[in-house]
Amino acid sequence: MALSTSHEVLITTGTSEQSWSACAWDILTGSSIRTFKGVTVGRRGLCVQANHTIIGASATKPFLQLWGLTKREDNQQKIVCPGKVTSLAVSFDGLYCVASIAEKLYVWEMNTGGLLAVLVGHYLTVTVIRFTDDGNYFVTGSDDGIVSAWSLADVISTTVSSATGPKPWHKWSAHPLAIKDIHVGCGGALARVISCSIDQTCKMWDINSGELMQTFVHEDEVHSVTMDKLELRLFAGLKNGDICSTPLYAQQWQKEHHPSSANTDSDQMVLKGHMDVVTCLSVSFDGSLLVSGSADNTVKVWNIFSGRLNYTLDHKGQVTNILLVLMDAPKYRISHQRPVPSFMQQLVSQQEKKVDRVFNLDIQNISQSSCCGVKRDYSRLLTSTEIPKEETVQKKDKKEAINQTNLVQELARLKQINQDMYTFITKNIVKPS
């Protein structure tokens, strides 16, 4: 059950649930860490809330399956939905969840389970939902070829019973065919959005201005897309199984670029290994590994810099989702608890070690100080194990008094030197006229 030092877990799902519905892997070694059973998770229907709860949307039934990622016991929970969920996304802070049922979008608050809004912004089934890294916006793509960007603040401030409902912040309709995947970069409202379609193109949008920045035309249908963390490369998974890696800053391009497998550019790479459509792509947090899932029942882990295949994970059915979760190993081995502040962790550790010292902290005063912009360092208070003795305080005061006396004497000496120099200059150099 021990994780590698990377603390990065790969979670995959497939169309076959004979042995498991979802599986957690060590991304460095490819070893299986834990499996989860329950339902067959549909494509774009897997997400993780706050790095501790896996949420999977059933591919055939109208409910969501919940697994505890950090719990040893295999407790399963189900949430019944108004219909079969076609895509699912949770904000990075774990507070909000957006799910699509046919062409409608349902927005829930995770803490209370309350339904905040029902959105209608597409004409056909919504296929993918992605949040920005700050959680303030989410982007949706549909079979109607439309990509919509929504402001979460506008959505939750409008009542569900509103006649018109909130409208998308941006509505892009440059794709003539169905949207298969969307990747949202870093930067919140300044992020770049990549959408891909079976029209063989990937389009890059500026979520702030709504401008179409770039179009990448490929040789086959594009079913998955992602970028590395620095957004230096664009990875597109094609229907024929190829993964096209395109540098974004190699040269100055026109509005439309045509990546090709026959391209002689050294920065242009095509990763070949899958025998069927590449359904999903993801990049590791350090930007060195690319993980791809395919309908050929395999997940492959590639080295981005060399383009070499590290290893392959075989599945019983077509791979529908891959997800990378960054977490620490101790949290994975214990049952889930809410995050504990650092000063509370130190108090708990001291209590376990049976330390006689007891610290009484006024939590309310600490929070008020931080709200006023005053930062106080309590680490020395919490880590100290001895009360300062009176002798130590007296020695410290005596040392400071000696230092102050030395400074006063040095200042007087400098003043005398300046006076002597002035007298010498006026008598010997500057002669009266």
C-alpha positions in Angstrom: 0.0 0.0 0.0 3.0 2.3 0.2 3.3 5.0 -2.4 6.4 6.2 -4.2 8.1 9.4 -3.3 6.2 11.2 -6.1 2.9 10.9 -4.1 1.1 11.0 -7.4 -1.7 8.5 -8.0 -3.1 7.5 -11.4 -6.8 6.5 -11.4 -8.3 4.8 -14.4 -11.7 3.4 -15.4 -12.9 1.2 -18.2 -16.0 -0.2 -19.8 -15.6 -3.6 -18.1 -16.3 -4.0 -14.4 -15.5 -7.7 -14.1 -12.7 -7.2 -11.6 -13.0 -3.5 -10.7 -14.7 -0.3 -11.7 -11.8 2.0 -11.0 -8.2 1.3 -10.1 -5.5 3.5 -8.4 -1.9 3.0 -9.7 1.6 4.2 -8.8 2.5 6.3 -11.8 6.2 5.7 -11.5 6.2 1.9 -11.2 2.8 1.0 -12.7 1.9 -1.1 -9.7 -1.7 -1.4 -8.6 -2.4 0.3 -5.3 -6.1 -0.2 -4.8 -9.3 -1.1 -6.7 -12.8 0.2 -6.4 -15.9 -1.8 -7.3 -19.5 -0.7 -8.1 -20.5 0.6 -11.5 -19.1 1.2 -14.9 -18.0 4.8 -15.1 -18.9 6.6 -18.3 -16.5 8.7 -20.3 -15.7 12.2 -18.8 -17.6 11.0 -15.7 -14.8 10.7 -13.2 -13.5 13.3 -10.8 -12.0 13.6 -7.3 -13.2 15.9 -4.6 -10.5 17.5 -2.5 -8.1 14.6 -3.1 -10.1 12.2 -0.9 -13.4 11.2 -2.5 -13.7 9.6 -6.0 -17.0 10.4 -7.8 -17.9 8.3 -10.8 -21.0 8.7 -13.0 -22.6 5.5 -14.1 -22.5 4.9 -17.8 -26.0 3.2 -17.8 -27.9 4.3 -14.7 -29.0 7.7 -13.3 -26.7 7.9 -10.2 -23.3 8.8 -9.0 -21.0 6.4 -7.2 -18.7 7.7 -4.4 -15.6 5.9 -3.1 -13.3 7.0 -0.3 -9.8 7.3 -1.8 -8.2 7.7 1.7 -10.2 5.1 3.5 -9.2 1.5 4.1 -12.8 0.2 4.3 -14.7 -0.1 1.0 -17.7 2.1 1.9 -19.8 3.0 -1.1 -22.4 5.7 -1.4 -24.8 6.4 -4.3 -26.4 9.7 -5.2 -29.5 9.4 -7.4 -29.7 11.9 -10.2 -32.7 13.1 -12.4 -31.2 11.2 -15.4 -28.1 9.5 -16.7 -25.0 11.8 -16.2 -23.1 12.3 -19.4 -20.2 14.4 -18.0 -19.1 15.5 -14.5 -16.7 18.0 -12.9 -15.9 19.2 -9.4 -14.2 22.5 -8.7 -10.6 22.3 -7.4 -11.6 23.4 -3.9 -14.2 20.7 -3.8 -17.1 23.1 -3.1 -19.1 22.8 -6.3 -20.1 20.1 -8.7 -21.4 20.5 -12.2 -23.0 17.5 -14.0 -24.7 17.3 -17.4 -27.8 15.3 -18.0 -28.5 15.4 -21.8 -28.3 19.1 -22.8 -28.9 20.5 -19.3 -26.3 21.4 -16.6 -27.0 20.8 -12.9 -24.9 22.8 -10.3 -24.7 21.4 -6.7 -23.1 22.6 -3.6 -21.0 19.8 -2.2 -21.2 20.6 1.5 -25.0 20.8 1.7 -26.0 18.8 -1.4 -28.3 21.6 -2.4 -29.2 22.2 -6.1 -28.1 25.7 -7.0 -29.0 26.0 -10.6 -30.2 24.2 -13.8 -28.6 25.6 -16.9 -29.6 25.3 -20.5 -26.9 26.4 -22.8 -26.6 23.7 -25.4 -28.9 22.0 -28.0 -27.5 18.5 -27.8 -25.9 16.3 -25.2 -23.1 17.9 -23.2 -20.0 15.7 -23.5 -17.4 17.4 -21.3 -17.1 19.9 -18.4 -13.9 21.5 -17.1 -13.3 24.0 -14.3 -10.6 26.7 -14.2 -7.9 26.3 -11.6 -9.4 29.0 -9.4 -12.9 27.5 -9.5 -14.5 30.7 -10.7 -15.4 29.5 -14.2 -16.2 26.3 -16.0 -16.3 25.4 -19.6 -18.6 23.0 -21.3 -18.6 21.2 -24.7 -21.5 19.5 -26.5 -22.4 17.4 -29.5 -23.8 20.5 -31.1 -20.2 21.8 -31.6 -20.6 24.7 -29.2 -18.1 25.5 -26.4 -19.5 27.6 -23.6 -17.7 29.4 -20.8 -19.7 30.0 -17.6 -19.1 32.3 -14.6 -19.8 30.3 -11.4 -20.7 33.5 -9.6 -23.4 34.4 -12.1 -24.7 30.8 -12.0 -25.2 30.5 -8.3 -26.5 34.0 -7.8 -29.5 33.2 -10.1 -32.4 31.1 -8.7 -33.2 27.8 -10.2 -36.8 28.9 -10.9 -35.7 31.8 -13.0 -37.4 32.0 -16.3 -34.4 32.8 -18.4 -31.6 31.6 -16.2 -27.9 32.7 -16.4 -26.3 32.9 -19.8 -22.8 31.8 -20.8 -20.0 34.3 -20.4 -18.7 33.2 -23.9 -20.3 31.0 -26.5 -17.9 29.6 -29.2 -19.4 27.9 -32.2 -16.4 27.6 -34.5 -16.5 23.8 -34.5 -19.0 22.4 -37.0 -19.1 18.9 -35.4 -19.3 17.4 -31.9 -16.9 18.4 -29.1 -15.0 15.4 -27.7 -12.7 17.0 -25.1 -11.7 20.3 -23.5 -8.5 21.3 -21.6 -8.4 24.4 -19.4 -5.0 25.9 -18.7 -3.7 27.8 -15.7 -4.6 31.3 -14.8 -8.2 31.4 -13.9 -9.9 34.1 -15.9 -6.7 34.6 -17.9 -6.5 30.9 -18.9 -6.4 29.4 -22.3 -9.0 26.8 -23.3 -8.3 24.0 -25.8 -11.2 22.3 -27.4 -11.1 19.3 -29.8 -13.6 17.9 -32.2 -14.2 15.1 -34.7 -13.9 17.9 -37.3 -10.1 17.1 -37.0 -9.2 20.4 -35.3 -8.1 21.7 -31.9 -8.9 25.3 -31.2 -7.3 27.6 -28.6 -9.5 30.2 -27.0 -8.7 33.1 -24.6 -11.3 32.8 -21.8 -10.9 36.4 -20.9 -11.5 38.1 -24.2 -13.3 35.2 -26.0 -10.9 35.5 -28.9 -9.9 32.5 -31.1 -6.1 32.4 -30.8 -5.1 29.4 -32.8 -6.5 26.4 -34.8 -4.6 23.2 -35.2 -5.7 21.0 -38.0 -4.9 17.3 -37.7 -5.0 14.3 -40.1 -7.8 12.5 -38.2 -10.5 13.0 -35.7 -9.3 14.4 -32.4 -10.9 12.7 -29.4 -8.7 14.0 -26.5 -6.5 16.9 -25.8 -4.3 18.3 -23.0 -1.3 20.6 -22.4 1.7 20.3 -20.0 1.7 22.4 -16.9 3.9 25.2 -18.4 1.7 25.1 -21.6 4.7 24.6 -23.8 3.2 21.6 -25.7 -0.2 20.6 -27.0 -1.0 16.9 -27.0 -3.9 15.6 -29.2 -5.2 12.0 -29.2 -6.4 11.0 -32.6 -8.9 8.4 -33.8 -6.2 6.2 -35.4 -4.3 5.9 -32.1 -1.6 8.4 -32.7 -0.8 11.2 -30.2 0.4 14.4 -31.8 2.7 16.5 -29.7 2.9 20.1 -31.0 5.3 22.8 -29.5 3.4 26.0 -28.8 6.4 28.4 -28.8 8.7 26.8 -31.4 8.0 29.3 -34.1 5.7 32.0 -35.3 2.6 30.5 -36.8 -0.4 31.8 -38.6 -3.9 31.5 -37.2 -4.1 28.0 -38.6 -1.4 25.3 -38.1 -1.3 21.8 -39.6 0.6 19.3 -37.5 1.5 16.3 -39.5 3.2 12.9 -38.9 5.4 13.7 -41.9 6.6 16.9 -40.3 10.4 17.1 -40.2 10.5 19.6 -37.4 12.5 18.2 -34.6 10.2 19.7 -32.0 7.2 18.0 -33.6 6.6 14.5 -32.2 4.0 11.8 -33.0 3.7 9.1 -30.3 2.7 5.8 -31.8 1.6 2.7 -29.8 -2.2 2.7 -29.5 -4.1 0.6 -31.9 -7.5 2.4 -31.5 -8.9 5.9 -30.7 -7.1 7.7 -27.8 -10.0 8.5 -25.5 -8.2 10.5 -22.7 -4.9 12.2 -22.0 -3.3 13.7 -18.9 0.1 15.1 -17.9 1.9 14.4 -14.6 2.3 17.3 -12.2 6.1 17.6 -12.8 5.5 17.7 -16.6 7.7 14.7 -17.4 5.1 12.0 -18.1 2.1 11.8 -20.4 -0.6 9.3 -19.7 -2.9 8.1 -22.4 -5.9 5.9 -22.4 -7.4 4.2 -25.5 -10.2 2.0 -26.8 -7.6 -0.7 -27.3 -8.0 -1.6 -23.6 -4.6 -0.1 -22.6 -3.2 2.8 -20.7 0.3 3.9 -21.7 2.7 6.1 -19.8 5.2 8.1 -22.0 8.3 10.2 -21.3 7.5 13.6 -22.7 11.1 14.7 -23.4 12.3 11.6 -25.2 8.9 10.4 -26.6 9.7 6.8 -25.3 7.1 4.5 -23.8 7.7 3.7 -20.2 5.2 1.0 -19.6 1.6 -0.2 -20.5 -1.3 -1.0 -18.2 -3.7 -3.6 -19.6 -7.4 -3.3 -18.9 -10.4 -5.6 -19.4 -12.3 -3.1 -21.5 -12.0 0.3 -23.3 -10.4 3.0 -21.1 -12.9 5.7 -20.4 -11.1 8.0 -17.9 -7.7 8.7 -16.5 -7.1 11.0 -13.6 -3.9 12.1 -11.8 -4.2 13.0 -8.1 -1.4 14.6 -6.1 -1.5 13.4 -2.5 0.8 12.5 0.4 1.4 8.9 1.3 0.4 9.1 5.0 -3.0 10.5 4.1 -3.6 7.6 1.8 -3.1 5.0 4.5 -5.4 6.5 7.1 -9.1 7.1 7.1 -10.1 10.5 5.9 -10.3 13.4 8.2 -10.7 17.1 7.5 -7.4 19.0 7.1 -5.9 19.9 10.5 -4.2 23.3 10.9 -0.4 23.1 11.3 -0.5 24.4 14.9 -3.1 21.8 15.8 -1.0 19.0 14.3 1.9 20.0 16.6 -0.4 20.0 19.6 -1.7 16.6 18.8 1.9 15.2 18.3 2.9 16.7 21.6 -0.1 15.1 23.3 0.8 11.7 21.8 4.4 12.0 23.2 2.9 12.8 26.6 4.6 16.2 26.9 3.8 17.9 30.2 3.7 21.3 28.6 0.1 22.5 27.8 -0.5 25.5 25.5 -3.7 27.4 25.6 -4.3 29.1 22.2 -7.0 31.7 21.6 -8.1 30.6 18.1 -10.4 33.6 17.7 -7.6 36.1 18.3 -5.4 34.3 15.8 -8.0 34.5 13.1 -8.8 38.2 13.9 -5.1 39.1 13.6 -4.8 37.4 10.2 -8.0 39.2 9.0 -6.4 42.5 9.9 -3.4 41.8 7.8 -1.1 41.1 10.8 0.9 37.9 10.5 2.2 36.5 13.8 4.6 33.6 14.0 3.4 31.1 16.6 5.9 28.4 15.5 8.4 29.3 18.2 5.7 29.2 20.9 4.5 25.8 19.8 7.9 24.2 19.3 9.5 25.4 22.5 9.7 22.8 25.2 11.3 24.9 28.0 10.2 28.0 29.8 12.8 30.8 29.7 14.6 31.0 33.1 15.1 34.3 34.9 18.9 33.9 34.8 18.7 33.6 31.0 16.7 36.8 30.7 19.1 38.7 33.0 22.1 37.6 30.9 20.4 38.7 27.7 19.5 42.2 29.2 23.1 42.6 30.4 24.6 41.7 27.0 22.3 44.2 25.3 23.3 47.0 27.8 27.0 46.3 27.0 26.4 46.5 23.3 24.6 49.8 23.7 27.5 51.2 25.7 30.0 50.1 23.1 28.0 51.8 20.4 27.8 55.1 22.3 31.6 55.0 22.8 32.2 54.3 19.1 30.0 57.2 18.2 31.9 59.6 20.4 35.2 58.4 18.9 34.0 59.1 15.4 32.8 62.6 16.4 36.2 63.4 17.8 38.0 62.2 14.6 35.7 64.4 12.5 36.5 67.4 14.7 40.2 66.8 14.4 40.0 66.5 10.6 38.0 69.8 10.4 40.6 71.6 12.5 43.5 70.4 10.5 41.9 71.3 7.1 41.0 74.8 8.3 44.5 75.5 9.6 46.7 73.9 6.9 44.8 73.6 3.7 42.1 76.3 3.6 44.1 79.4 4.2 42.3 82.7 4.9 42.5 85.2 2.0 
